[in-house]
């Protein structure tokens, strides 16, 4: 089972040095981790968005935390 750090490192291997991702980036990343697009959208809805320069972004650490909780079965 991947740790939160592993998930963060995996995300940052795709988007180096980033701390936030756009919705499109999250969906691209989830393509490998979600069974359906509905599941991916449900995952995004469970994240707390942040506004940066009038655009909605999601913290990488929040994404990693949610993915880790889902894979470990502790909820999301």
C-alpha positions as CSV (number, residue, x, y, z in Angstrom):
1,X,0.0,0.0,0.0
2,X,1.3,3.4,-0.9
3,X,1.9,6.0,1.8
4,X,0.8,9.6,1.6
5,X,4.4,10.5,0.8
6,X,4.5,8.0,-2.1
7,X,1.3,9.5,-3.5
8,X,2.6,13.1,-3.2
9,X,5.9,12.0,-4.8
10,X,3.9,10.3,-7.7
11,X,1.9,13.5,-8.3
12,X,5.1,15.6,-8.2
13,X,6.8,13.3,-10.6
14,X,4.1,14.3,-13.2
15,X,3.9,18.0,-12.1
16,X,7.3,18.8,-10.5
17,X,7.3,21.2,-7.7
18,X,3.6,21.9,-7.6
19,X,1.5,22.2,-4.5
20,X,-1.8,22.6,-6.2
21,X,-3.6,21.1,-9.2
22,X,-6.4,22.3,-11.3
23,X,-9.6,20.2,-11.7
24,X,-8.4,19.0,-15.1
25,X,-5.0,17.9,-13.7
26,X,-6.8,16.0,-10.8
27,X,-9.0,14.2,-13.4
28,X,-6.0,13.3,-15.5
29,X,-4.2,11.9,-12.4
30,X,-7.3,10.0,-11.3
31,X,-7.6,8.3,-14.6
32,X,-5.3,5.7,-13.2
33,X,-6.9,5.6,-9.8
34,X,-10.6,5.8,-10.3
35,X,-12.8,3.1,-11.9
36,X,-15.2,5.5,-13.6
37,X,-15.4,9.2,-14.5
38,X,-18.4,9.4,-12.0
39,X,-16.1,8.1,-9.3
40,X,-13.4,10.7,-10.2
41,X,-16.0,13.5,-10.1
42,X,-17.2,12.3,-6.7
43,X,-13.6,12.3,-5.5
44,X,-13.1,15.9,-6.6
45,X,-16.4,16.9,-4.9
46,X,-15.0,15.5,-1.7
47,X,-12.0,17.8,-1.8
48,X,-11.9,21.3,-0.4
49,X,-11.1,23.7,-3.3
50,X,-9.0,26.9,-2.9
51,X,-9.2,30.0,-5.1
52,X,-5.9,31.2,-6.6
53,X,-6.1,34.1,-9.0
54,X,-9.8,33.5,-9.7
55,X,-9.3,29.8,-10.5
56,X,-10.2,26.7,-8.5
57,X,-7.3,24.6,-7.4
58,X,-6.8,21.6,-5.1
59,X,-3.9,21.0,-2.7
60,X,-1.7,18.0,-3.5
61,X,-1.6,17.0,0.1
62,X,-5.4,16.9,0.3
63,X,-5.5,14.7,-2.8
64,X,-2.9,12.4,-1.4
65,X,-4.7,12.2,2.0
66,X,-8.1,11.3,0.3
67,X,-6.5,8.7,-2.0
68,X,-4.6,7.2,1.0
69,X,-7.8,7.1,3.1
70,X,-9.7,5.4,0.2
71,X,-7.0,2.8,-0.3
72,X,-6.6,2.0,3.4
73,X,-10.4,1.8,3.9
74,X,-10.6,4.5,6.5
75,X,-13.1,6.6,4.6
76,X,-12.7,9.7,2.4
